[in-house]
Amino acid sequence: MTTPNLYEKTLIGLAESDPEVMIVTSENRAAMRVLPDIVPDRFVDVGIAEQTMIGMAAGMALRGRKPIVHALAAFLTMRAYEFIRTDIGISGLPVKLVGCVPGFLSDGNGPTHQAIEDVAIMRGIPGMEVFCPADEEELAAAMPVLMARPNPCYIRYTQSAPVVAHPLPGQPERIEVLADGSDVALLTHGVLIEQALDARKRLADQGISARVLNVRMLAPIDADAVLAAARDCELVVTLEDHFRTGGLYSIVAELLIDRGAHGRVMPIALDSRWFRPALLPDVLRHEGFTGEAIAARVTARLGRLPGRNRVRPNPTDPAIAESQALWQRAKGLIPAGTQTLAKGPTQHIDGVAPKYLVKGRGARVWDADGNEYLDMTMGLGPLSLGYANPVVDQAIRDQLERGITFSLMNPLEVEVAELIRDVVPNADSVRFSKSGADVTSAAVRVSRAFTGRDHVVCCGYHGWHDWYISSTDRSGGIPEATRALTSTIDYNDLDSVRAAVRDDTACVILEAVRFVEPEPGFLEGLREICDQKGALLVFDEMWTGFRIALGGAQEKFGVRADLATFSKAIANGMPISVLTGRQDVMQLFDSELFFYTTFGGEALSLAAVKATIGQLRELGVPAAIAAKGARLKEGYAAIVREHGLDWTRCSGMDYRTVVELDASAGNPLHLKSYVQQELFRRGVLWAGSHTFSYAHTAEDVEYLISCFDTILPALAGHIKKGTVTEALRGQPVRGVFGNTRKPRGDA
């Protein structure tokens, strides 16, 4: 007698443990020759009569039996469809229908034997479950569970050997994550698992991270796993040996539409044609279902161009021809060429660095030429969660369907103001605008109105408006009388504060923290001096707000500000700014001051704020960001010690760090330019500081440390030989403000 295979052993075990189990087959390749000798009273072969078999199985089920029916998938699902629909589906009888040699497994059989529409047909029957195991082990583990379920079920049978260990055996309703990734999700089932895993390896060679999901149960599908893939990944790929219509692709698309979720879905399936009959390897190759072909199609859909630099040591600098062409078009058309000075060519080594970015996801960005970078600037701070955060982006899409801006106020104005009041200390009142300069200027104006004074003391970078920029050497067009009303102080220097704050000072406005931690007593002393002089204390929290702590510097250091301004991290990239503060001060906006703007209540940004704060709270983002910064400082310090590099350090608080390069070693801008060009070659976008987001991974931090471990010793060699400038492959970075007392910001 022939030895039973694993599936036959499973059937024997089911029959022996349950007297109601019946095994039914039609006379074809699905006939199980060994079973009649082992369970003769439980085995029925109906011959070439699939319709008869279905009627017989229905009759058995009506009498309390549990039939497991086998036939070729093409004949079972199409020749016997009307009987399945009527006798089993409408009645909801718990018959298990096992379709053999489905899809590409029909090998050399012609189109009449190809079941490449079977999933579409079977899932169209209400209540019918559809299970597509990857191999015989998965089928065997699932059968006892499926038999215990009350629904009819269609099962795509495969006798294939497993190519991967199954993390969820015996849980057929769950999608298995066979390999994790965040760029692409490959959803597949059955015989194509091996090809999906091979495609993942090939994508990894190109710097593309792929998640492989084994979608065993197609109906009902594990919705949470699919929605998570659409939320987390840039592209969802459905890979199936089935017609594109009605199968996995249709199921995923229907789910996303039903749930109002967003996701890019790419089908890899048979597009309304039968495949050329051949052995399985030849079919996969001819039809474009090999790992190599799948990876190529995914790469093309993502727009990743071959030969472009990735986040890894690259042999050459990134190709930037498209960036350069765009720059030539901008010159003379856009004054200064950029809307944000810190994003422009003067702040990156010109000739090596890209000039235009076209896409971002997580902590990665892609330039106009298709090169990929690990972004350590993150849009100059707004992207606290990372590019294309799925929760925030979905909130924006949801609001977009309702409207962007309205002719009256929107409820989000109230809801988000209440949320900020709950999060930010001393936020009795809340106003919205669009840019950081808007709200810092509003803070200065209301301070002047409240105190009846004109003089302002500042420390840090506060935007482009007259009252602040007049204190720099880029103050053209500002009357001298305006310049005389602003003074500056040095951070952590209370003596400079005492010297600057006068009897006619309306307020002291400063960045509560820059890269240097406040010394003990500095912020408290500042508060005391302001109280003594009757001046208001204003915290510019563009960088600290929702990043150093959820409630910003006031929460972190326990020092009260009369007014506080926020932007950047609060909305994960959407344009909005916030002014908060004492009610007795802020109430002057009711009638005495004019501070209004058409787009102050723009709803997309408010929806983004609401979603972002929720994520910052739920995920503990400030602590996560700080942990990454601490690890970078630790790793950088170890490199400095190992190589004796006393001219550099990574300083700042953990939430935002900066590389310092001493003038004792050479021109700091040239030193910075050298580090920058070498990081660009290694796929890192870096402008001197490190703005971590929640999307940065521990691996990203370690990769950055490894880059510094190579670059800094090489820079030391050039310093020793005096060849730093000669080693630059482009024009070095330039300064922003000539007056070095004015800290360079993010203009």
NUZA-313217 format. One record per residue (C-alpha): residue in three letters; x, y, z. Coordinates in steps of 0.001 Angstrom, whole numbers, padded with zeros to 6 digits, always signed. Example, Ala and Ser with C-alpha at 12.3 -4.5 7.8 and 13.67 -1.06 7.14 Angstrom:
# NUZA-313217
ALA+012300-004500+007800SER+013670-001060+007140
END
This chain:
# NUZA-313217
MET+000000+000000+000000THR+001254+003491-000831THR+002309+005576+002165PRO-000145+008428+002771ASN+001175+011964+002311LEU+000793+014611+005003TYR-002582+015829+003789GLU-003949+012292+003520LYS-002704+011606+007053THR-004580+014715+008159LEU-007784+013448+006543ILE-007319+010044+008164GLY-006863+011693+011553LEU-009981+013799+011084ALA-012019+010735+010060GLU-010787+008630+012949SER-011439+011347+015530ASP-014863+012397+014244PRO-017394+009795+013033GLU-019240+012445+011020VAL-016321+013315+008696MET-016749+012047+005126ILE-014105+012204+002380VAL-015529+012583-001110THR-013678+012729-004437SER-014328+012541-008148GLU-012355+010128-010347ASN-009408+012204-011524ARG-005949+013185-010315ALA-007482+014247-007036ALA-008490+010662-006257MET-006775+009562-003053ARG-005842+005968-003749VAL-004629+005132-000256LEU-007711+006220+001689PRO-010180+003476+000719ASP-007985+000889+002422ILE-007631+002902+005628VAL-011035+004575+006099PRO-013261+002596+003697ASP-016524+003544+005394ARG-015674+007250+005184PHE-014462+007429+001585VAL-016666+007981-001471ASP-015461+008181-005096VAL-018258+009447-007321GLY-016425+009096-010635ILE-016458+011880-013235ALA-019568+013542-011842GLU-018753+016743-009953GLN-022368+017896-009988THR-023483+014610-008468MET-020739+014877-005874ILE-021933+018330-004723GLY-025531+017153-004382MET-024349+014122-002445ALA-022203+016263-000134ALA-025103+018624+000513GLY-027285+015681+001442MET-024630+014410+003832ALA-024328+017817+005463LEU-028095+018068+005910ARG-027889+014839+007876GLY-025160+016098+010183ARG-022175+014735+008294LYS-019039+016817+007596PRO-018049+016222+003997ILE-014661+017192+002541VAL-015044+017250-001237HIS-012144+016976-003715ALA-011931+017595-007464LEU-009819+019461-009967ALA-010208+023146-009137ALA-011320+024134-012638PHE-014059+021487-012776LEU-015122+021922-009157THR-015535+025700-009246MET-016963+026063-012773ARG-018606+022834-013873ALA-020238+022370-010478TYR-020698+026044-009612GLU-024497+026151-009872PHE-024793+023130-007571ILE-022336+024650-005071ARG-024234+027934-005124THR-027674+026392-004782ASP-027151+023246-002704ILE-024382+024472-000393GLY-024080+028270-000556ILE-027709+029279-000163SER-028194+026762+002630GLY-024865+027678+004262LEU-023924+024035+004705PRO-020478+023366+006257VAL-019073+021521+003230LYS-015345+021909+002593LEU-014512+022063-001119VAL-010888+021234-001972GLY-009854+022366-005454CYS-006759+020538-006681VAL-004098+021887-009085PRO-005391+025488-009009GLY-003762+028417-010774PHE-000235+027870-012060LEU-000190+024410-010480SER-002147+023052-013438ASP+001279+022889-015121GLY+001070+021476-018638ASN-002698+021127-018743GLY-004457+023358-021229PRO-006740+026305-020449THR-009708+024015-019742HIS-007878+022784-016630GLN-006655+026219-015492ALA-008417+027507-012406ILE-007397+031152-012556GLU-010818+032585-011790ASP-011722+030173-009005VAL-011259+032644-006143ALA-013518+035195-007843ILE-016211+032586-008433MET-016169+031080-004960ARG-015958+034290-002947GLY-018978+035550-004869ILE-021103+033027-002967PRO-022333+034695+000245GLY-020887+033027+003334MET-018295+031028+001386GLU-014837+031137+002934VAL-011794+030926+000658PHE-008529+029486+001965CYS-005313+029423-000091PRO-002483+027665+001760ALA+001106+028043+000634ASP+002057+024415+001124GLU+000942+021066+002432GLU+002081+021760+005988GLU-000012+024900+006166LEU-003012+023038+004752ALA-002613+020198+007233ALA-002346+022597+010191ALA-005432+024512+009102MET-007799+021621+008310PRO-008907+020869+011899VAL-009651+024574+012410LEU-011535+024879+009133MET-013565+021751+009891ALA-014685+023295+013179ARG-016026+026403+011441PRO-019714+026368+010433ASN-019284+027999+007031PRO-018753+026333+003666CYS-015174+026782+002541TYR-013286+026570-000750ILE-009683+025442-000320ARG-006975+025777-002961TYR-005021+022568-002496THR-001258+022493-002875GLN+001075+019586-002195SER+004133+021850-002327ALA+006862+021540+000269PRO+007172+024564+002576VAL+009729+027224+001638VAL+009424+029120+004912ALA+008487+028415+008515HIS+004947+029493+009284PRO+004691+031795+012311LEU+000934+031223+012725PRO+000223+027534+012084GLY-003359+026557+012730GLN-004590+030163+012546PRO-005900+030304+008973GLU-007872+033503+009529ARG-004682+035485+010240ILE-002335+036896+007634GLU+001230+035828+008315VAL+004031+038402+008151LEU+006817+036256+006712ALA+009261+039164+006491ASP+008873+042762+007613GLY+009556+045959+005709SER+008218+049468+005306ASP+008607+050529+001668VAL+006583+047835-000084ALA+004099+045207+001077LEU+003976+042053-001056LEU+000630+040324-000456THR+000436+036849-001905HIS-000646+033281-001289GLY-000094+029724-002390VAL+002655+028800-004807LEU+003954+032381-005190ILE+005274+032718-001626GLU+008736+031623-002750GLN+008800+034161-005567ALA+007683+036942-003205LEU+010504+036148-000798ASP+012993+036097-003655ALA+011690+039451-004877ARG+012155+040842-001372LYS+015846+039919-001400ARG+016332+041549-004779LEU+014541+044686-003650ALA+016725+044830-000539ASP+019790+044919-002810GLN+018356+048149-004209GLY+017707+049645-000798ILE+013980+048885-000868SER+012476+047337+002255ALA+009672+044860+001527ARG+007149+043235+003831VAL+005943+039810+002682LEU+002437+038805+003772ASN+001016+035319+003370VAL-002688+035935+002807ARG-004033+032464+003519MET-007690+033303+004061LEU-008967+035511+001255ALA-012574+035479+002354PRO-012995+036763+004948ILE-009671+038579+004749ASP-007638+039712+007737ALA-008573+043371+007305ASP-006317+044724+010065ALA-003176+043292+008481VAL-004070+044653+005041LEU-004923+048099+006394ALA-001678+048144+008369ALA+000263+047330+005198ALA-001489+050126+003299ARG-000839+052510+006181ASP+002819+051618+006722CYS+004086+051049+003200GLU+004448+053264+000169LEU+003135+050571-002155VAL+000964+047468-001700VAL+001552+044763-004307THR-000955+041951-004750LEU+000728+038902-006290GLU-001507+036035-007403ASP-001810+033236-009958HIS-005321+034350-010797PHE-007084+036801-013055ARG-006658+040357-011816THR-010430+040724-011600GLY-012095+039156-008594GLY-009028+037844-006780LEU-006678+039256-004165TYR-006280+042603-005927SER-010046+043130-006021ILE-010391+042051-002403VAL-007747+044533-001221ALA-009134+047381-003336GLU-012665+046725-002077LEU-011447+046725+001522LEU-009605+050031+001195ILE-012604+051682-000426ASP-014989+050263+002169ARG-012852+051504+005056GLY-012108+054863+003475ALA-008411+054048+003654HIS-005741+055235+001276GLY-003079+053125-000360ARG-001277+052649-003657VAL-002069+049140-004857MET-000240+047461-007719PRO-001627+044172-009065ILE+000640+041471-010433ALA-001768+038921-011857LEU-003018+037509-015126ASP-004625+040326-017045SER-007661+038706-018695ARG-005755+035890-020383TRP-004888+032265-019769PHE-001252+031355-019316ARG+000766+029232-021696PRO+000648+025603-020480ALA+004055+024443-019224LEU+005819+023146-016149LEU+005684+025511-013195PRO+009214+027033-013501ASP+008609+027751-017186VAL+005189+029264-016473LEU+006641+031567-013815ARG+009395+032708-016135HIS+007205+033166-019195GLU+004434+034996-017351GLY+006789+037315-015428PHE+006242+035863-011960THR+009863+035166-011017GLY+011410+037058-008126GLU+013559+038991-010559ALA+010604+040066-012701ILE+008485+040974-009679ALA+011277+043099-008185ALA+011792+044890-011497ARG+008108+045775-011776VAL+007969+047013-008206THR+011084+049128-008657ALA+009649+050659-011819ARG+006355+051477-010106LEU+008179+053134-007208GLY+010094+055254-009680ARG+013428+054033-008365LEU+015799+054473-011260PRO+018568+051925-011745GLY+022071+053179-011115ARG+021003+055865-008627ASN+022565+056269-005213ARG+020947+054675-002191VAL+021394+054867+001583ARG+024689+052991+001579PRO+028313+053701+000659ASN+028094+054576-003041PRO+031080+054571-005395THR+030344+058081-006700ASP+028555+061255-005749PRO+024848+061319-006631ALA+023934+062177-010213ILE+022165+065544-010018ALA+021599+066566-013643GLU+017854+067087-013176SER+018436+069145-010029GLN+020908+071317-011875ALA+018519+071794-014792LEU+015725+072877-012448TRP+018091+075291-010729GLN+018980+076919-014029ARG+015264+077453-014685ALA+014810+078991-011221LYS+017712+081434-011465GLY+016438+084882-012402LEU+012838+083749-012019ILE+012759+083129-008254PRO+014736+085756-006284ALA+017464+083926-004322GLY+016224+080784-006055THR+014519+079421-002948GLN+011645+080166-000595THR+013657+078960+002429LEU+017299+079982+002655ALA+018309+076947+004713LYS+017014+074654+001939GLY+018906+076457-000807PRO+022249+075779-002516THR+024263+078081-000253GLN+023671+075761+002696HIS+024786+072595+000888ILE+027964+071893-001022ASP+027116+073148-004479GLY+027942+070721-007270VAL+027671+067620-005080ALA+024410+068095-003198PRO+021003+067701-004836LYS+018896+070835-004973TYR+015361+069477-005286LEU+013535+066703-003434VAL+010430+065154-004949LYS+009307+062511-002456GLY+009645+061488+001156ARG+008538+058518+003223GLY+009446+057796+006805ALA+012986+059105+007236ARG+013897+058717+003535VAL+013735+061253+000722TRP+014343+061059-003022ASP+015739+063833-005170ALA+014684+064892-008659ASP+017236+062491-010149GLY+015993+059444-008229ASN+018734+059279-005570GLU+017678+058169-002098TYR+018827+059727+001179LEU+018456+059250+004895ASP+017176+062698+005869MET+018736+064209+008974THR+017142+067635+008398MET+013506+066532+008135GLY+012165+069658+006486LEU+013907+071862+009109GLY+011966+070309+011958PRO+008266+069925+011127LEU+008350+066186+010442SER+008269+064911+014001LEU+006622+061641+012950GLY+008316+061293+009565TYR+007315+061843+005962ALA+003918+060543+004863ASN+002833+059437+008321PRO-000221+057302+007564VAL-002361+058464+010484VAL-001775+062157+009834ASP-002080+061789+006078GLN-005373+059949+006464ALA-006699+062721+008709ILE-005763+065230+006006ARG-007485+063176+003306ASP-010599+062792+005415GLN-010776+066539+005940LEU-010007+067192+002264GLU-013209+065368+001364ARG-015120+067782+003623GLY-013325+070954+002579ILE-010129+072978+002972THR-011242+076447+003979PHE-014715+077849+004529SER-016749+081029+004550LEU-017360+080700+008286MET-015320+079211+011109ASN-014731+075472+011348PRO-015232+073363+014499LEU-011604+072212+014301GLU-010553+075696+015387VAL-012229+075098+018742GLU-011302+071426+019064VAL-007608+071941+018340ALA-007397+075036+020549GLU-008832+072988+023429LEU-006353+070197+022714ILE-003402+072605+022804ARG-004688+074161+026018ASP-004703+070692+027568VAL-001144+069934+026426VAL+000784+073201+026729PRO+001291+074721+030201ASN-000116+078220+030729ALA-001988+078174+027409ASP-005048+080053+028650SER-005737+081346+025130VAL-004806+080052+021688ARG-004560+081681+018244PHE-003563+080151+014909SER-001678+081457+011915LYS+000517+080004+009167SER+004217+080639+009832GLY+006474+080958+012829ALA+007261+084562+011932ASP+003527+085336+012048VAL+003097+084319+015664THR+006422+085625+016989SER+005524+088995+015479ALA+002031+088757+016965ALA+003619+087988+020341VAL+005818+091075+020079ARG+002892+093266+019029VAL+000607+092143+021836SER+003474+092510+024334ARG+003953+096090+023230ALA+000229+096776+023496PHE-000074+095161+026925THR+002933+096920+028451GLY+002679+100192+026549ARG+006387+099844+025684ASP+008273+099546+022397HIS+011667+097945+023087VAL+012190+094227+022405VAL+015023+091949+023515CYS+015606+088764+021525CYS+017859+085718+021443GLY+017867+083211+018603TYR+016136+083194+015239HIS+012580+084492+015055GLY+011717+084968+011370TRP+011865+087582+008663HIS+009702+090392+010059ASP+011142+093866+010662TRP+011378+093812+014445TYR+013728+090804+014417ILE+015622+090820+011127SER+016600+094448+011782SER+019005+093088+014391THR+021001+091255+011701ASP+023168+092419+008814ARG+020382+091520+006346SER+018155+094405+007349GLY+017788+096297+004102GLY+014503+098160+003688ILE+013930+098515+007444PRO+013837+102062+008903GLU+016583+102945+011353ALA+013937+103812+013925THR+012732+100215+013822ARG+016249+098848+014220ALA+016745+100904+017367LEU+013851+099123+019062THR+015462+095659+019126SER+018417+094462+021198THR+020013+091040+021511ILE+021318+088969+024385ASP+023623+086000+024708TYR+022115+082672+025692ASN+022972+081450+029196ASP+024327+084914+030109LEU+022139+086678+032669ASP+024523+089628+032770SER+023791+090304+029086VAL+020084+090082+029926ARG+020401+092628+032736ALA+022303+094939+030419ALA+019751+094641+027618VAL+016411+094775+029465ARG+015378+098385+030018ASP+012516+100167+031671ASP+010901+100506+028236THR+011320+096815+027312ALA+008022+095246+026300CYS+009247+091652+026177VAL+012154+089275+026079ILE+011632+086703+023352LEU+014043+083810+022980GLU+014335+080281+021768ALA+013994+078517+025113VAL+016626+075994+024019ARG+018834+075951+020970PHE+021672+073450+020794VAL+022943+074406+024239GLU+021086+073261+027344PRO+020090+076111+029639GLU+022451+076371+032562PRO+020909+075922+036004GLY+019096+079092+036950PHE+019234+080770+033519LEU+015588+080441+032541GLU+014505+081031+036142GLY+016706+084147+036310LEU+015247+085350+033024ARG+011764+084984+034452GLU+012784+086941+037537ILE+014369+089785+035556CYS+011268+090115+033391ASP+009071+090255+036458GLN+011289+092903+038048LYS+011224+095057+034909GLY+007565+094495+034082ALA+008433+092896+030735LEU+006730+089850+029317LEU+008692+086633+028779VAL+008020+084963+025425PHE+009273+081483+024548ASP+009815+080890+020849GLU+009163+077140+020826MET+009375+076423+017103TRP+012039+073805+017829THR+011270+072781+021403GLY+007485+072585+021185PHE+006109+069054+020975ARG+009682+067769+020545ILE+011691+068357+023728ALA+008489+067437+025580LEU+004872+067304+024536GLY+004247+070616+026322GLY+007550+072087+025182ALA+010149+073915+027253GLN+007654+075083+029864GLU+006872+071459+030652LYS+010507+070361+030418PHE+012033+073049+032654GLY+009078+074144+034749VAL+009532+077835+033916ARG+006431+079881+033062ALA+006328+082009+029954ASP+003734+084732+029514LEU+003424+083854+025831ALA+004680+080908+023792THR+004796+080326+020045PHE+004776+076999+018195SER+004957+075582+014693LYS+007072+072840+013060ALA+006530+069572+014977ILE+002894+070263+015837ALA+001435+069285+012433ASN+004030+066931+010906GLY+004715+069173+007957MET+001465+071037+007406PRO+001726+074847+007539ILE+000373+076154+010814SER+001647+078184+013743VAL+000255+078767+017212LEU+000402+081583+019742THR-000565+080689+023312GLY-000440+082559+026594ARG-002020+084455+029428GLN-005646+085319+028924ASP-005259+088884+030189VAL-002594+089492+027532MET-004207+087543+024697GLN-007615+089196+025187LEU-006187+092340+023588PHE-006654+090549+020270ASP-010408+090794+020882SER-010575+094448+019917GLU-007409+096490+020371LEU-005093+094560+018026PHE-005633+093341+014505PHE-004220+089863+013902TYR-006254+087993+011323THR-005476+086013+008184THR-007654+084252+005627PHE-005924+080938+006136GLY-005568+081008+009929GLY-008397+078488+010284GLU-007457+076375+007249ALA-008879+072965+008076LEU-006343+070536+006581SER-003587+071835+008860LEU-005862+071826+011898ALA-006806+068205+011170ALA-003097+067431+010920VAL-002446+069047+014305LYS-005172+066988+015929ALA-003825+063749+014467THR-000181+064618+015140ILE-000686+065436+018807GLY-002587+062173+019168GLN+000337+060261+017689LEU+002924+062157+019729ARG+001039+061208+022878GLU+000251+057626+021962LEU+003726+056729+020698GLY+005764+058663+023268VAL+007545+060480+020452PRO+009588+063038+022442ALA+011213+060262+024485ALA+011837+058154+021378ILE+013490+061085+019589ALA+015662+061844+022609ALA+016842+058235+022819LYS+018061+058349+019216GLY+019855+061639+019802ALA+021516+060278+022924ARG+022780+057232+021038LEU+024205+059424+018269LYS+026040+061631+020754GLU+027407+058549+022471GLY+028602+057017+019199TYR+030115+060287+017968ALA+031965+060775+021250ALA+033412+057264+020977ILE+034753+058073+017488VAL+036304+061299+018782ARG+038025+059442+021645GLU+039245+056575+019482HIS+040823+058809+016855GLY+041879+061707+019089LEU+039749+064283+017281ASP+039733+067134+019783TRP+038472+069638+017192THR+034966+068205+016871ARG+032071+067111+019038CYS+028378+066302+018766SER+026658+068632+021199GLY+023207+069806+022100MET+020324+068291+023990ASP+019286+064805+022964TYR+016213+065976+021081ARG+018331+068014+018621THR+022073+067742+018243VAL+024694+069489+016117VAL+028221+068704+014954GLU+030711+071342+016044LEU+033904+071815+014021ASP+036441+074123+015643ALA+038126+076928+013751SER+041409+075680+015212ALA+041266+072854+012659GLY+040473+075086+009673ASN+037652+077085+008132PRO+034541+075628+009844LEU+032443+076028+006696HIS+035011+074094+004661LEU+035227+071380+007318LYS+031446+071140+007322SER+031374+071012+003528TYR+033779+068079+003504VAL+031680+066104+005987GLN+028566+066980+004049GLN+029872+065859+000652GLU+031015+062525+002066LEU+027643+061965+003713PHE+025855+062742+000445ARG+027979+060072-001239ARG+026793+057667+001461GLY+023136+058565+000975VAL+022703+060916+003936LEU+021180+064394+003648TRP+022889+066436+006357ALA+023242+070155+007021GLY+025179+070043+010279SER+022469+069220+012803HIS+020420+066105+013489THR+016645+066372+013579PHE+015405+062928+014437SER+011827+061868+013862TYR+009843+058935+015124ALA+010383+057294+011719HIS+014162+057092+012138THR+015150+053598+013183ALA+017907+052328+015435GLU+019563+051021+012267ASP+019492+054534+010800VAL+021325+055875+013849GLU+023960+053151+013669TYR+024443+053736+009959LEU+025004+057453+010544ILE+027535+056671+013285SER+029353+054282+010935CYS+029511+057034+008303PHE+031087+059447+010784ASP+033521+056709+011801THR+034831+056665+008231ILE+034547+060349+007334LEU+036024+062009+010423PRO+039393+060176+010346ALA+039648+060990+006635LEU+038939+064640+007417ALA+041617+064518+010112GLY+044089+063411+007456HIS+043247+066397+005270ILE+043497+068741+008272LYS+046956+067389+009033LYS+048078+067878+005409GLY+046284+071197+004999THR+044274+069897+002032VAL+040687+070271+003239THR+039735+072915+000683GLU+041425+071006-002136ALA+039472+067888-001147LEU+036128+069595-001714ARG+034363+068469-004871GLY+032029+071461-004968GLN+031567+075005-003728PRO+031629+075152+000079VAL+028697+076063+002295ARG+028232+079765+002986GLY+027142+081548+006147VAL+023756+083221+006563PHE+024314+086247+008773GLY+027584+088141+008831ASN+027103+089127+012453THR+028170+085977+014282ARG+026452+087038+017517LYS+023148+086320+015842PRO+022710+082515+015906ARG+022017+081169+012440GLY+018506+079824+012230ASP+016342+078108+009673ALA+015591+081088+007476
END
